[in-house]
Amino acid sequence: MDLSKEGPLSLEPLDKILASMPNAGFSELIPILQKIQEAYGYLPPSVMMAASSRMGIAASRIYGVATFYEQFHLEPHGRHTIKCCRGTACHVKGGRDIIRAIRRILGVQEGETTEDMRFTFETVACLGTCFLGPVMMVNNDYYGHLAPNKVRDIIERYG
């Protein structure tokens, strides 16, 4: 884990999380990582290392869990997350055009965050709403039957 990119972070949120779950071990790691991510906006390496030390769980095991589940982010994320489906149903209905429109509007590629930290753009294998294809989500809001000319208006709602 590269700690050199991080500025100094307070471990107070981590301390509160661990205090609320005394005797937490590996079986409670996912809920602890969820709370850490909620508190910091992502899983900072220095905080994961401190959690490793305080919980007595090898950093490699914590990192393994954090990288296995897509819900966890190891880099700072934008205030809003845009997920665009690249599944078969969306693909055949023009999903690639929606992805291109999002890239153009935000000026980022998949997996990147805008410089102003407003948006993180991700593509996913399926959003489970094939009947709405092509579809994207902004945070927890679904937008379906998209056309590239609708994307900018949707994104601007999250200014």
One Martini backbone bead per residue (centre of mass of N, CA, C, O) as a GRO file, in nm:
protein
  159
    1MET     BB    1   0.094   0.038   0.025
    2ASP     BB    2   0.060   0.375  -0.063
    3LEU     BB    3   0.132   0.645   0.164
    4SER     BB    4   0.245   0.901  -0.003
    5LYS     BB    5  -0.041   1.024  -0.113
    6GLU     BB    6  -0.111   1.087   0.171
    7GLY     BB    7  -0.230   1.259   0.401
    8PRO     BB    8  -0.302   1.339   0.702
    9LEU     BB    9  -0.499   1.130   0.913
   10SER     BB   10  -0.750   1.075   1.111
   11LEU     BB   11  -0.822   0.815   1.364
   12GLU     BB   12  -1.093   0.873   1.505
   13PRO     BB   13  -1.302   0.717   1.335
   14LEU     BB   14  -1.173   0.441   1.383
   15ASP     BB   15  -1.193   0.439   1.691
   16LYS     BB   16  -1.504   0.450   1.698
   17ILE     BB   17  -1.558   0.194   1.542
   18LEU     BB   18  -1.398  -0.002   1.728
   19ALA     BB   19  -1.552   0.077   1.993
   20SER     BB   20  -1.836  -0.031   1.876
   21MET     BB   21  -1.646  -0.318   1.821
   22PRO     BB   22  -1.559  -0.505   2.035
   23ASN     BB   23  -1.378  -0.787   1.944
   24ALA     BB   24  -1.316  -0.760   1.659
   25GLY     BB   25  -1.288  -0.951   1.367
   26PHE     BB   26  -1.283  -1.099   1.068
   27SER     BB   27  -1.604  -1.138   1.063
   28GLU     BB   28  -1.625  -0.796   1.084
   29LEU     BB   29  -1.478  -0.656   0.841
   30ILE     BB   30  -1.692  -0.553   0.646
   31PRO     BB   31  -1.842  -0.355   0.837
   32ILE     BB   32  -1.588  -0.193   0.899
   33LEU     BB   33  -1.521  -0.103   0.610
   34GLN     BB   34  -1.787   0.042   0.565
   35LYS     BB   35  -1.744   0.252   0.793
   36ILE     BB   36  -1.483   0.367   0.690
   37GLN     BB   37  -1.591   0.460   0.415
   38GLU     BB   38  -1.807   0.646   0.531
   39ALA     BB   39  -1.606   0.834   0.689
   40TYR     BB   40  -1.380   0.881   0.432
   41GLY     BB   41  -1.493   0.772   0.126
   42TYR     BB   42  -1.270   0.554   0.179
   43LEU     BB   43  -0.968   0.339   0.184
   44PRO     BB   44  -0.718   0.423   0.352
   45PRO     BB   45  -0.414   0.291   0.398
   46SER     BB   46  -0.354   0.400   0.690
   47VAL     BB   47  -0.621   0.287   0.809
   48MET     BB   48  -0.578  -0.010   0.739
   49MET     BB   49  -0.317  -0.038   0.902
   50ALA     BB   50  -0.441   0.039   1.174
   51ALA     BB   51  -0.652  -0.184   1.177
   52SER     BB   52  -0.457  -0.415   1.168
   53SER     BB   53  -0.315  -0.353   1.435
   54ARG     BB   54  -0.575  -0.332   1.624
   55MET     BB   55  -0.700  -0.628   1.524
   56GLY     BB   56  -0.486  -0.850   1.428
   57ILE     BB   57  -0.480  -0.816   1.108
   58ALA     BB   58  -0.365  -0.870   0.824
   59ALA     BB   59  -0.320  -0.657   0.569
   60SER     BB   60  -0.361  -0.865   0.339
   61ARG     BB   61  -0.651  -0.943   0.427
   62ILE     BB   62  -0.780  -0.668   0.408
   63TYR     BB   63  -0.701  -0.610   0.115
   64GLY     BB   64  -0.844  -0.860  -0.004
   65VAL     BB   65  -1.129  -0.768   0.068
   66ALA     BB   66  -1.123  -0.477  -0.057
   67THR     BB   67  -1.063  -0.598  -0.359
   68PHE     BB   68  -1.302  -0.801  -0.402
   69TYR     BB   69  -1.505  -0.576  -0.343
   70GLU     BB   70  -1.674  -0.325  -0.522
   71GLN     BB   71  -1.767  -0.137  -0.276
   72PHE     BB   72  -1.468  -0.074  -0.259
   73HIS     BB   73  -1.238   0.209  -0.205
   74LEU     BB   74  -0.888   0.319  -0.262
   75GLU     BB   75  -1.004   0.585  -0.369
   76PRO     BB   76  -1.118   0.869  -0.413
   77HIS     BB   77  -1.447   0.986  -0.433
   78GLY     BB   78  -1.707   1.117  -0.549
   79ARG     BB   79  -2.011   1.243  -0.465
   80HIS     BB   80  -2.076   1.102  -0.742
   81THR     BB   81  -2.201   0.799  -0.893
   82ILE     BB   82  -2.142   0.660  -1.211
   83LYS     BB   83  -2.330   0.397  -1.368
   84CYS     BB   84  -2.264   0.187  -1.650
   85CYS     BB   85  -2.394  -0.031  -1.861
   86ARG     BB   86  -2.228  -0.335  -2.036
   87GLY     BB   87  -2.434  -0.518  -2.109
   88THR     BB   88  -2.598  -0.675  -2.351
   89ALA     BB   89  -2.866  -0.517  -2.361
   90CYS     BB   90  -2.728  -0.237  -2.363
   91HIS     BB   91  -2.538  -0.274  -2.598
   92VAL     BB   92  -2.763  -0.327  -2.825
   93LYS     BB   93  -2.901  -0.028  -2.730
   94GLY     BB   94  -2.631   0.182  -2.693
   95GLY     BB   95  -2.420   0.188  -2.451
   96ARG     BB   96  -2.160   0.299  -2.583
   97ASP     BB   97  -2.276   0.587  -2.627
   98ILE     BB   98  -2.310   0.653  -2.329
   99ILE     BB   99  -2.019   0.622  -2.244
  100ARG     BB  100  -1.908   0.837  -2.436
  101ALA     BB  101  -2.075   1.073  -2.322
  102ILE     BB  102  -1.964   1.066  -2.036
  103ARG     BB  103  -1.670   1.107  -2.103
  104ARG     BB  104  -1.707   1.381  -2.246
  105ILE     BB  105  -1.851   1.541  -2.017
  106LEU     BB  106  -1.634   1.472  -1.781
  107GLY     BB  107  -1.330   1.389  -1.875
  108VAL     BB  108  -1.339   1.069  -1.828
  109GLN     BB  109  -1.276   0.754  -1.733
  110GLU     BB  110  -1.301   0.463  -1.629
  111GLY     BB  111  -1.238   0.493  -1.278
  112GLU     BB  112  -1.275   0.800  -1.261
  113THR     BB  113  -1.222   1.135  -1.135
  114THR     BB  114  -1.298   1.435  -1.106
  115GLU     BB  115  -1.122   1.710  -1.011
  116ASP     BB  116  -1.382   1.822  -0.832
  117MET     BB  117  -1.523   1.558  -0.698
  118ARG     BB  118  -1.817   1.497  -0.821
  119PHE     BB  119  -1.722   1.244  -1.013
  120THR     BB  120  -1.767   0.895  -1.066
  121PHE     BB  121  -1.671   0.654  -1.317
  122GLU     BB  122  -1.856   0.356  -1.404
  123THR     BB  123  -1.853   0.022  -1.504
  124VAL     BB  124  -2.089  -0.248  -1.551
  125ALA     BB  125  -2.213  -0.556  -1.621
  126CYS     BB  126  -2.481  -0.506  -1.428
  127LEU     BB  127  -2.805  -0.359  -1.309
  128GLY     BB  128  -3.081  -0.533  -1.347
  129THR     BB  129  -3.227  -0.343  -1.605
  130CYS     BB  130  -3.280  -0.443  -1.906
  131PHE     BB  131  -3.561  -0.302  -1.975
  132LEU     BB  132  -3.396  -0.003  -1.970
  133GLY     BB  133  -3.225  -0.008  -2.202
  134PRO     BB  134  -3.014   0.196  -2.161
  135VAL     BB  135  -2.825   0.224  -1.845
  136MET     BB  136  -2.805   0.440  -1.552
  137MET     BB  137  -2.636   0.559  -1.258
  138VAL     BB  138  -2.700   0.792  -0.986
  139ASN     BB  139  -2.620   0.650  -0.740
  140ASN     BB  140  -2.966   0.542  -0.681
  141ASP     BB  141  -3.039   0.639  -0.974
  142TYR     BB  142  -3.235   0.557  -1.246
  143TYR     BB  143  -3.161   0.549  -1.612
  144GLY     BB  144  -3.357   0.497  -1.899
  145HIS     BB  145  -3.375   0.492  -2.227
  146LEU     BB  146  -3.119   0.602  -2.355
  147ALA     BB  147  -2.955   0.891  -2.483
  148PRO     BB  148  -2.697   1.092  -2.539
  149ASN     BB  149  -2.883   1.365  -2.516
  150LYS     BB  150  -2.959   1.297  -2.194
  151VAL     BB  151  -2.701   1.299  -2.012
  152ARG     BB  152  -2.643   1.594  -1.937
  153ASP     BB  153  -2.907   1.654  -1.782
  154ILE     BB  154  -2.859   1.446  -1.563
  155ILE     BB  155  -2.585   1.544  -1.453
  156GLU     BB  156  -2.682   1.843  -1.384
  157ARG     BB  157  -2.862   1.754  -1.130
  158TYR     BB  158  -2.563   1.705  -0.963
  159GLY     BB  159  -2.417   1.994  -0.900
   0.00000   0.00000   0.00000
